[in-house]
Amino acid sequence: MSKPESSASDVRAEYDFSGGTRGKYADRYARGSNVVVLEPDVAAAFPTAEAVNAALRDHLREHAERGKTGV
């Protein structure tokens, strides 16, 4: 089921987007965002994003030391 297209009449009068630029930050957002969904059992082992990143960096460092790519 597709979403109906909105029109200018759908926007409240107090919102003025006339000076806005569509997609102004889209490229920056895309470069800075990388969402990875972990399976529940894996996610349970990592309480924060920092913990996941630290574990992955350790893994990459270990494999780099052995001359492997880590992938």
C-alpha positions as protocol buffer text, in pm:
chain_id: "A"
residue {
  index: 1
  type: MET
  ca { x: 0 y: 0 z: 0 }
}
residue {
  index: 2
  type: SER
  ca { x: 155 y: 329 z: -102 }
}
residue {
  index: 3
  type: LYS
  ca { x: 146 y: 644 z: 101 }
}
residue {
  index: 4
  type: PRO
  ca { x: -67 y: 928 z: -37 }
}
residue {
  index: 5
  type: GLU
  ca { x: 135 y: 1223 z: -158 }
}
residue {
  index: 6
  type: SER
  ca { x: 118 y: 1527 z: 66 }
}
residue {
  index: 7
  type: SER
  ca { x: 40 y: 1869 z: -67 }
}
residue {
  index: 8
  type: ALA
  ca { x: 116 y: 2220 z: 51 }
}
residue {
  index: 9
  type: SER
  ca { x: -229 y: 2230 z: 212 }
}
residue {
  index: 10
  type: ASP
  ca { x: -125 y: 1945 z: 447 }
}
residue {
  index: 11
  type: VAL
  ca { x: 137 y: 2165 z: 616 }
}
residue {
  index: 12
  type: ARG
  ca { x: 33 y: 2377 z: 909 }
}
residue {
  index: 13
  type: ALA
  ca { x: 32 y: 2753 z: 851 }
}
residue {
  index: 14
  type: GLU
  ca { x: 288 y: 2815 z: 1129 }
}
residue {
  index: 15
  type: TYR
  ca { x: 549 y: 2601 z: 950 }
}
residue {
  index: 16
  type: ASP
  ca { x: 735 y: 2799 z: 687 }
}
residue {
  index: 17
  type: PHE
  ca { x: 969 y: 2589 z: 476 }
}
residue {
  index: 18
  type: SER
  ca { x: 984 y: 2837 z: 189 }
}
residue {
  index: 19
  type: GLY
  ca { x: 1354 y: 2907 z: 251 }
}
residue {
  index: 20
  type: GLY
  ca { x: 1446 y: 2543 z: 301 }
}
residue {
  index: 21
  type: THR
  ca { x: 1661 y: 2324 z: 81 }
}
residue {
  index: 22
  type: ARG
  ca { x: 1543 y: 1968 z: 21 }
}
residue {
  index: 23
  type: GLY
  ca { x: 1808 y: 1708 z: 101 }
}
residue {
  index: 24
  type: LYS
  ca { x: 2061 y: 1962 z: 230 }
}
residue {
  index: 25
  type: TYR
  ca { x: 2213 y: 1716 z: 479 }
}
residue {
  index: 26
  type: ALA
  ca { x: 2129 y: 1388 z: 304 }
}
residue {
  index: 27
  type: ASP
  ca { x: 2485 y: 1318 z: 182 }
}
residue {
  index: 28
  type: ARG
  ca { x: 2642 y: 1397 z: 519 }
}
residue {
  index: 29
  type: TYR
  ca { x: 2388 y: 1174 z: 694 }
}
residue {
  index: 30
  type: ALA
  ca { x: 2450 y: 888 z: 453 }
}
residue {
  index: 31
  type: ARG
  ca { x: 2829 y: 909 z: 502 }
}
residue {
  index: 32
  type: GLY
  ca { x: 2799 y: 920 z: 880 }
}
residue {
  index: 33
  type: SER
  ca { x: 2543 y: 644 z: 923 }
}
residue {
  index: 34
  type: ASN
  ca { x: 2597 y: 275 z: 899 }
}
residue {
  index: 35
  type: VAL
  ca { x: 2334 y: 69 z: 1072 }
}
residue {
  index: 36
  type: VAL
  ca { x: 2403 y: -297 z: 1138 }
}
residue {
  index: 37
  type: VAL
  ca { x: 2138 y: -512 z: 1302 }
}
residue {
  index: 38
  type: LEU
  ca { x: 2277 y: -772 z: 1538 }
}
residue {
  index: 39
  type: GLU
  ca { x: 2106 y: -1100 z: 1615 }
}
residue {
  index: 40
  type: PRO
  ca { x: 1962 y: -1099 z: 1970 }
}
residue {
  index: 41
  type: ASP
  ca { x: 2220 y: -1342 z: 2110 }
}
residue {
  index: 42
  type: VAL
  ca { x: 2507 y: -1134 z: 1975 }
}
residue {
  index: 43
  type: ALA
  ca { x: 2351 y: -805 z: 2088 }
}
residue {
  index: 44
  type: ALA
  ca { x: 2316 y: -945 z: 2441 }
}
residue {
  index: 45
  type: ALA
  ca { x: 2695 y: -974 z: 2462 }
}
residue {
  index: 46
  type: PHE
  ca { x: 2748 y: -605 z: 2379 }
}
residue {
  index: 47
  type: PRO
  ca { x: 2573 y: -349 z: 2599 }
}
residue {
  index: 48
  type: THR
  ca { x: 2672 y: -46 z: 2387 }
}
residue {
  index: 49
  type: ALA
  ca { x: 2782 y: 54 z: 2038 }
}
residue {
  index: 50
  type: GLU
  ca { x: 3123 y: 137 z: 2187 }
}
residue {
  index: 51
  type: ALA
  ca { x: 3157 y: -221 z: 2310 }
}
residue {
  index: 52
  type: VAL
  ca { x: 3079 y: -357 z: 1964 }
}
residue {
  index: 53
  type: ASN
  ca { x: 3329 y: -121 z: 1801 }
}
residue {
  index: 54
  type: ALA
  ca { x: 3601 y: -208 z: 2055 }
}
residue {
  index: 55
  type: ALA
  ca { x: 3552 y: -580 z: 1993 }
}
residue {
  index: 56
  type: LEU
  ca { x: 3560 y: -537 z: 1616 }
}
residue {
  index: 57
  type: ARG
  ca { x: 3873 y: -320 z: 1634 }
}
residue {
  index: 58
  type: ASP
  ca { x: 4044 y: -585 z: 1850 }
}
residue {
  index: 59
  type: HIS
  ca { x: 3946 y: -850 z: 1596 }
}
residue {
  index: 60
  type: LEU
  ca { x: 4081 y: -644 z: 1307 }
}
residue {
  index: 61
  type: ARG
  ca { x: 4404 y: -568 z: 1493 }
}
residue {
  index: 62
  type: GLU
  ca { x: 4461 y: -938 z: 1572 }
}
residue {
  index: 63
  type: HIS
  ca { x: 4406 y: -1039 z: 1211 }
}
residue {
  index: 64
  type: ALA
  ca { x: 4626 y: -758 z: 1079 }
}
residue {
  index: 65
  type: GLU
  ca { x: 4908 y: -879 z: 1304 }
}
residue {
  index: 66
  type: ARG
  ca { x: 4875 y: -1227 z: 1156 }
}
residue {
  index: 67
  type: GLY
  ca { x: 4885 y: -1088 z: 803 }
}
residue {
  index: 68
  type: LYS
  ca { x: 4517 y: -1148 z: 738 }
}
residue {
  index: 69
  type: THR
  ca { x: 4263 y: -894 z: 619 }
}
residue {
  index: 70
  type: GLY
  ca { x: 4021 y: -953 z: 906 }
}
residue {
  index: 71
  type: VAL
  ca { x: 3737 y: -1026 z: 670 }
}
